[in-house]
Amino acid sequence: MQGGVDARRILLEDRARTTLESVLFCTQILRRRGTGGTILVCTDSYHQRRCAFLFRMQGFTTETPAMPSGLRANGPLRWAWYHVRECIALPRDVIRLLLRGAA
């Protein structure tokens, strides 16, 4: 909303425990609403690429607006770990999505 997006256009998904679950729940919400066009992926900057990629795998066009970085709040060691974790999580989530589609 601080970036000028109308609050009525912002959808909050609050059931997921993982990024992949969040993408799948959001996909259900968006498809149920008949939402087309581009979706903005708003999450911490370290996490944005994976989220956007998973949404693109679900058939959406994505944009990744500039988002705040949690570096200062988390410190460099934890921040580095978050980036490593993303490198591990992306292929895992892609495989899970591909297997889910094949089932």
Secondary structure, DSSP 8 states (H G I E B T S, - for coil): -TTS--GGG-------SSHHHHHHHHHHHHHHTT--SEEE--S-HHHHHHHHHHHHHTT-EEE-------HHHH-HHHHHHHHHHHHHHHHHHHHHHHHHHH-
